[in-house]
Amino acid sequence: MSAFHDLNLRALDGQDLPLAPYKGQVVLVVNVASKCGLTPQYAGLENLFQQYRDKGFTVLGLPCNQFAGQEPGSEEDIREFCSLNYGVTFPLGSKIEVNGSARHPLYRLLAGEGAEFPGDITWNFEKFLVGKDGRVLARFSPRTAPDDPALIQAVEKALA
């Protein structure tokens, strides 16, 4: 298994969220926040998930409060917000750190030293496309919308 698939996270509901079941799938990993100008991207992420889920694609949303305190709520607050406002059905992890000394191991793999696309996460809704084999295929700016043609093309190519 790849290092990506070896990782275990915690889901927003407190349950284990191992990444091993995603082996053979394409995953878009996104650090998310409820009080950000980019928060409406939740709708596009859900649409993308619905469009490609039956082809082996998922979105993994990981709440983070490191950018201007834009994810201050409890995990229950986040779950409720995402469900009520955007109908989110893709998996959501518990809050994590994406930068700094407490950077979660997943983000050390995605953006740390030696990563394919290294460098600190710049803001909420930065996206990493992970291939079926667990390799990081692409990194997209927070401002890249989920329906951006380049992102769609990268997803479709990874699923082919």
Backbone as CSV, one residue per row, in Angstrom:
resi,resn,N_x,N_y,N_z,CA_x,CA_y,CA_z,C_x,C_y,C_z
1,MET,0.830,-1.188,0.000,0.000,0.000,0.000,0.872,1.249,0.000
2,SER,0.300,2.325,-0.512,1.031,3.592,-0.532,0.990,4.237,0.849
3,ALA,1.874,5.187,1.065,1.888,5.925,2.330,0.532,6.613,2.556
4,PHE,-0.085,7.112,1.489,-1.402,7.746,1.591,-2.416,6.769,2.173
5,HIS,-2.441,5.573,1.620,-3.430,4.581,2.045,-3.131,3.981,3.410
6,ASP,-1.936,4.190,3.920,-1.573,3.709,5.264,-2.114,4.614,6.365
7,LEU,-2.507,5.816,6.024,-2.912,6.795,7.031,-4.315,6.539,7.574
8,ASN,-4.500,6.923,8.821,-5.807,6.873,9.465,-6.137,8.260,9.982
9,LEU,-7.333,8.712,9.685,-7.817,9.997,10.164,-8.984,9.737,11.109
10,ARG,-9.521,10.805,11.632,-10.743,10.717,12.406,-11.825,11.448,11.626
11,ALA,-12.982,10.816,11.499,-14.102,11.438,10.803,-14.737,12.501,11.694
12,LEU,-15.530,13.347,11.098,-16.196,14.421,11.821,-17.098,13.882,12.929
13,ASP,-17.618,12.666,12.734,-18.494,12.067,13.756,-17.717,11.317,14.835
14,GLY,-16.375,11.399,14.794,-15.550,10.754,15.807,-15.117,9.336,15.469
15,GLN,-15.667,8.770,14.417,-15.302,7.418,13.998,-13.941,7.435,13.309
16,ASP,-13.307,6.262,13.229,-12.072,6.139,12.469,-12.357,6.394,10.996
17,LEU,-11.398,6.989,10.327,-11.504,7.246,8.890,-10.199,6.806,8.240
18,PRO,-10.039,5.476,8.078,-8.821,4.991,7.428,-8.854,5.313,5.935
19,LEU,-7.687,5.563,5.362,-7.619,5.861,3.929,-7.426,4.606,3.092
20,ALA,-7.162,3.470,3.722,-6.974,2.206,2.990,-8.146,1.858,2.069
21,PRO,-9.397,2.077,2.475,-10.512,1.754,1.572,-10.534,2.561,0.275
22,TYR,-9.742,3.641,0.229,-9.704,4.471,-0.972,-8.655,4.001,-1.978
23,LYS,-7.983,2.905,-1.665,-7.024,2.348,-2.624,-7.800,1.966,-3.881
24,GLY,-7.289,2.382,-5.033,-7.983,2.123,-6.289,-8.994,3.201,-6.650
25,GLN,-9.126,4.208,-5.800,-10.011,5.330,-6.091,-9.184,6.605,-6.261
26,VAL,-9.799,7.587,-6.868,-9.209,8.913,-7.004,-9.832,9.776,-5.904
27,VAL,-8.985,10.491,-5.172,-9.452,11.288,-4.033,-9.004,12.742,-4.203
28,LEU,-9.944,13.651,-4.024,-9.623,15.069,-3.989,-9.640,15.488,-2.523
29,VAL,-8.460,15.785,-1.976,-8.319,16.181,-0.578,-8.375,17.706,-0.519
30,VAL,-9.284,18.223,0.323,-9.510,19.672,0.384,-9.579,20.112,1.852
31,ASN,-8.774,21.107,2.233,-8.938,21.694,3.562,-10.077,22.705,3.472
32,VAL,-11.072,22.539,4.314,-12.313,23.302,4.201,-12.547,24.180,5.433
33,ALA,-13.429,25.163,5.286,-13.797,26.051,6.382,-15.201,26.607,6.132
34,SER,-15.931,26.811,7.211,-17.333,27.225,7.129,-17.546,28.731,7.028
35,LYS,-16.542,29.522,7.388,-16.733,30.977,7.438,-15.737,31.708,6.541
36,CYS,-15.531,31.171,5.368,-14.552,31.685,4.415,-15.291,32.212,3.185
37,GLY,-14.706,33.174,2.514,-15.290,33.643,1.266,-15.393,32.551,0.214
38,LEU,-14.579,31.504,0.372,-14.601,30.389,-0.585,-15.528,29.256,-0.154
39,THR,-16.191,29.396,0.988,-17.066,28.346,1.512,-18.109,27.869,0.503
40,PRO,-18.653,28.740,-0.366,-19.606,28.235,-1.358,-19.038,27.131,-2.263
41,GLN,-17.719,26.931,-2.253,-17.143,25.823,-3.025,-17.666,24.478,-2.534
42,TYR,-18.194,24.416,-1.319,-18.797,23.165,-0.842,-19.821,22.637,-1.844
43,ALA,-20.625,23.537,-2.417,-21.651,23.119,-3.386,-20.997,22.480,-4.608
44,GLY,-19.946,23.101,-5.122,-19.249,22.550,-6.280,-18.546,21.241,-5.966
45,LEU,-17.985,21.145,-4.762,-17.330,19.887,-4.358,-18.356,18.758,-4.275
46,GLU,-19.537,19.056,-3.732,-20.597,18.042,-3.655,-21.041,17.636,-5.053
47,ASN,-21.186,18.610,-5.962,-21.562,18.285,-7.351,-20.517,17.394,-8.007
48,LEU,-19.256,17.727,-7.810,-18.158,16.937,-8.377,-18.198,15.509,-7.824
49,PHE,-18.383,15.399,-6.517,-18.486,14.088,-5.865,-19.642,13.286,-6.467
50,GLN,-20.798,13.903,-6.590,-21.967,13.194,-7.129,-21.750,12.782,-8.589
51,GLN,-21.093,13.645,-9.346,-20.886,13.374,-10.772,-19.963,12.175,-11.007
52,TYR,-18.938,12.012,-10.155,-17.907,11.008,-10.433,-17.821,9.880,-9.404
53,ARG,-18.627,9.894,-8.364,-18.499,8.898,-7.298,-18.666,7.472,-7.798
54,ASP,-19.563,7.262,-8.744,-19.792,5.902,-9.257,-18.661,5.413,-10.153
55,LYS,-17.730,6.313,-10.474,-16.579,5.941,-11.292,-15.330,5.739,-10.444
56,GLY,-15.487,5.796,-9.098,-14.337,5.575,-8.222,-13.665,6.840,-7.748
57,PHE,-14.458,7.888,-7.524,-13.931,9.178,-7.097,-14.581,9.596,-5.786
58,THR,-13.804,10.234,-4.926,-14.380,10.835,-3.725,-13.694,12.156,-3.424
59,VAL,-14.395,12.968,-2.681,-13.851,14.196,-2.118,-13.669,13.915,-0.635
60,LEU,-12.559,14.334,-0.088,-12.305,14.223,1.344,-12.112,15.632,1.895
61,GLY,-13.092,16.118,2.645,-13.032,17.450,3.219,-12.442,17.413,4.619
62,LEU,-11.440,18.261,4.852,-10.756,18.282,6.144,-10.799,19.691,6.729
63,PRO,-11.702,19.921,7.676,-11.819,21.233,8.295,-10.514,21.669,8.959
64,CYS,-10.232,22.959,8.822,-9.007,23.528,9.373,-9.301,24.950,9.836
65,ASN,-8.818,25.288,11.031,-9.060,26.609,11.595,-7.798,27.467,11.586
66,GLN,-6.833,27.144,10.729,-5.557,27.852,10.727,-5.554,29.154,9.922
67,PHE,-6.602,29.424,9.182,-6.609,30.603,8.318,-7.671,31.587,8.810
68,ALA,-7.222,32.599,9.529,-8.080,33.666,10.047,-9.233,33.134,10.899
69,GLY,-9.039,31.985,11.543,-10.062,31.432,12.431,-11.385,31.184,11.741
70,GLN,-11.342,30.733,10.473,-12.560,30.606,9.683,-13.281,29.265,9.845
71,GLU,-12.795,28.435,10.763,-13.499,27.189,11.095,-13.525,27.042,12.617
72,PRO,-14.247,27.970,13.292,-14.203,27.998,14.754,-15.128,26.994,15.437
73,GLY,-16.101,26.473,14.733,-17.139,25.657,15.356,-16.676,24.287,15.822
74,SER,-17.547,23.653,16.588,-17.319,22.277,17.017,-17.525,21.346,15.826
75,GLU,-17.157,20.104,16.004,-17.334,19.153,14.905,-18.820,18.983,14.584
76,GLU,-19.664,19.009,15.595,-21.113,18.928,15.363,-21.601,20.165,14.604
77,ASP,-21.087,21.349,14.953,-21.448,22.579,14.237,-21.066,22.466,12.762
78,ILE,-19.875,21.954,12.502,-19.378,21.827,11.126,-20.248,20.852,10.343
79,ARG,-20.530,19.699,10.941,-21.352,18.681,10.271,-22.722,19.258,9.918
80,GLU,-23.330,19.918,10.885,-24.657,20.490,10.678,-24.622,21.576,9.601
81,PHE,-23.627,22.455,9.659,-23.487,23.518,8.674,-23.374,22.938,7.259
82,CYS,-22.508,21.966,7.087,-22.272,21.384,5.761,-23.511,20.673,5.234
83,SER,-24.191,19.969,6.105,-25.384,19.231,5.711,-26.540,20.173,5.369
84,LEU,-26.821,21.117,6.258,-27.970,22.001,6.065,-27.769,23.002,4.934
85,ASN,-26.561,23.555,4.814,-26.334,24.616,3.836,-25.906,24.127,2.463
86,TYR,-25.236,22.975,2.414,-24.688,22.528,1.132,-25.019,21.078,0.797
87,GLY,-25.740,20.391,1.660,-26.119,19.002,1.390,-24.919,18.084,1.215
88,VAL,-23.838,18.365,1.937,-22.601,17.600,1.784,-22.807,16.140,2.195
89,THR,-22.450,15.243,1.281,-22.494,13.804,1.574,-21.116,13.156,1.466
90,PHE,-20.121,13.887,0.944,-18.778,13.314,0.860,-18.171,13.260,2.260
91,PRO,-17.155,12.409,2.468,-16.565,12.264,3.800,-15.904,13.543,4.300
92,LEU,-16.124,13.818,5.580,-15.501,14.947,6.249,-14.713,14.433,7.445
93,GLY,-13.472,14.875,7.545,-12.650,14.507,8.685,-12.836,15.492,9.822
94,SER,-12.246,15.176,10.961,-12.243,16.118,12.070,-11.224,17.219,11.769
95,LYS,-11.286,18.296,12.521,-10.381,19.424,12.308,-8.928,18.982,12.430
96,ILE,-8.110,19.488,11.518,-6.678,19.176,11.539,-5.861,20.430,11.269
97,GLU,-4.568,20.317,11.525,-3.606,21.369,11.200,-2.963,20.996,9.857
98,VAL,-2.886,21.943,8.946,-2.309,21.668,7.632,-0.918,22.286,7.453
99,ASN,-0.548,23.195,8.349,0.759,23.851,8.313,1.373,23.841,9.707
100,GLY,2.664,24.133,9.761,3.333,24.317,11.044,3.814,23.029,11.681
101,SER,4.294,23.162,12.906,4.903,22.016,13.600,3.892,20.924,13.931
102,ALA,2.603,21.274,14.030,1.564,20.282,14.329,0.858,19.803,13.057
103,ARG,1.479,20.039,11.899,0.895,19.623,10.611,0.553,18.133,10.669
104,HIS,-0.656,17.822,10.269,-1.115,16.433,10.256,-0.244,15.604,9.301
105,PRO,-0.009,14.324,9.627,0.807,13.475,8.739,0.315,13.454,7.288
106,LEU,-0.983,13.553,7.083,-1.496,13.579,5.709,-0.943,14.798,4.971
107,TYR,-0.920,15.939,5.623,-0.425,17.141,4.963,1.100,17.172,4.887
108,ARG,1.768,16.441,5.760,3.223,16.275,5.591,3.473,15.486,4.307
109,LEU,2.636,14.491,4.044,2.755,13.682,2.832,2.392,14.504,1.591
110,LEU,1.316,15.270,1.679,0.838,16.035,0.527,1.725,17.229,0.187
111,ALA,2.192,17.957,1.215,2.830,19.243,0.961,4.151,19.446,1.693
112,GLY,4.591,18.457,2.433,5.812,18.603,3.213,7.067,18.429,2.387
113,GLU,8.186,18.460,3.079,9.475,18.289,2.432,9.504,16.944,1.698
114,GLY,9.939,16.966,0.456,10.011,15.745,-0.338,8.716,15.395,-1.056
115,ALA,7.657,16.166,-0.839,6.383,15.909,-1.520,6.487,16.300,-2.991
116,GLU,5.616,15.742,-3.788,5.561,16.068,-5.216,5.243,17.558,-5.435
117,PHE,4.389,18.113,-4.564,3.984,19.523,-4.661,4.179,20.170,-3.284
118,PRO,5.443,20.405,-2.883,5.717,20.891,-1.529,5.355,22.362,-1.330
119,GLY,5.226,22.728,-0.074,4.979,24.122,0.280,3.757,24.253,1.152
120,ASP,3.781,25.247,2.008,2.660,25.453,2.916,1.351,25.629,2.169
121,ILE,0.295,25.204,2.825,-1.052,25.428,2.316,-1.303,26.936,2.436
122,THR,-1.819,27.536,1.380,-1.928,28.992,1.337,-3.230,29.522,1.924
123,TRP,-4.312,28.732,1.868,-5.608,29.195,2.374,-6.570,28.024,2.380
124,ASN,-7.778,28.285,2.863,-8.834,27.271,2.842,-9.152,26.879,1.396
125,PHE,-9.553,25.646,1.218,-9.996,25.096,-0.064,-8.861,24.869,-1.062
126,GLU,-7.642,24.677,-0.564,-6.555,24.209,-1.427,-6.833,22.723,-1.692
127,LYS,-6.550,22.268,-2.900,-6.960,20.923,-3.314,-5.773,20.099,-3.796
128,PHE,-5.773,18.826,-3.398,-4.780,17.861,-3.862,-5.520,16.702,-4.497
129,LEU,-5.132,16.359,-5.718,-5.715,15.204,-6.396,-4.783,14.020,-6.201
130,VAL,-5.317,12.973,-5.583,-4.545,11.769,-5.282,-5.047,10.645,-6.176
131,GLY,-4.111,9.990,-6.875,-4.470,8.931,-7.804,-4.815,7.620,-7.126
132,LYS,-5.245,6.676,-7.927,-5.675,5.364,-7.432,-4.590,4.653,-6.639
133,ASP,-3.322,4.954,-6.978,-2.188,4.309,-6.314,-1.687,5.097,-5.108
134,GLY,-2.353,6.208,-4.774,-1.962,7.002,-3.622,-0.948,8.095,-3.923
135,ARG,-0.538,8.212,-5.184,0.397,9.280,-5.562,-0.364,10.589,-5.753
136,VAL,0.266,11.684,-5.343,-0.343,13.000,-5.548,-0.107,13.393,-7.002
137,LEU,-1.199,13.630,-7.708,-1.135,13.917,-9.145,-1.138,15.410,-9.458
138,ALA,-1.797,16.193,-8.609,-1.931,17.623,-8.899,-2.278,18.373,-7.618
139,ARG,-1.960,19.651,-7.643,-2.310,20.552,-6.546,-2.982,21.767,-7.163
140,PHE,-4.102,22.158,-6.584,-4.867,23.276,-7.120,-5.025,24.368,-6.070
141,SER,-4.935,25.595,-6.512,-5.086,26.773,-5.670,-6.458,26.787,-5.000
142,PRO,-6.551,27.440,-3.838,-7.858,27.595,-3.210,-8.884,28.262,-4.126
143,ARG,-8.420,29.141,-4.990,-9.341,29.858,-5.876,-9.788,29.019,-7.081
144,THR,-9.176,27.867,-7.284,-9.613,26.983,-8.369,-10.940,26.369,-7.969
145,ALA,-11.980,26.713,-8.685,-13.324,26.213,-8.371,-13.430,24.725,-8.705
146,PRO,-14.294,24.013,-8.002,-14.459,22.579,-8.283,-14.915,22.264,-9.708
147,ASP,-15.535,23.238,-10.384,-15.961,22.997,-11.766,-14.989,23.600,-12.788
148,ASP,-13.803,23.982,-12.329,-12.774,24.510,-13.226,-12.396,23.431,-14.249
149,PRO,-12.328,23.778,-15.532,-12.021,22.775,-16.560,-10.711,22.021,-16.309
150,ALA,-9.690,22.681,-15.799,-8.413,21.997,-15.541,-8.562,20.955,-14.439
151,LEU,-9.332,21.271,-13.416,-9.562,20.306,-12.339,-10.387,19.129,-12.852
152,ILE,-11.445,19.407,-13.584,-12.296,18.348,-14.156,-11.456,17.441,-15.061
153,GLN,-10.639,18.042,-15.905,-9.796,17.262,-16.815,-8.843,16.366,-16.023
154,ALA,-8.255,16.883,-14.936,-7.332,16.087,-14.128,-8.062,14.922,-13.455
155,VAL,-9.269,15.167,-12.979,-10.071,14.091,-12.365,-10.379,13.019,-13.400
156,GLU,-10.847,13.439,-14.562,-11.213,12.466,-15.606,-10.001,11.672,-16.071
157,LYS,-8.867,12.320,-16.199,-7.642,11.621,-16.609,-7.230,10.600,-15.536
158,ALA,-7.338,10.971,-14.264,-6.974,10.063,-13.173,-7.914,8.865,-13.097
159,LEU,-9.172,9.075,-13.474,-10.155,7.983,-13.430,-10.043,7.039,-14.632
160,ALA,-9.442,7.519,-15.730,-9.374,6.717,-16.967,-8.509,5.480,-16.800
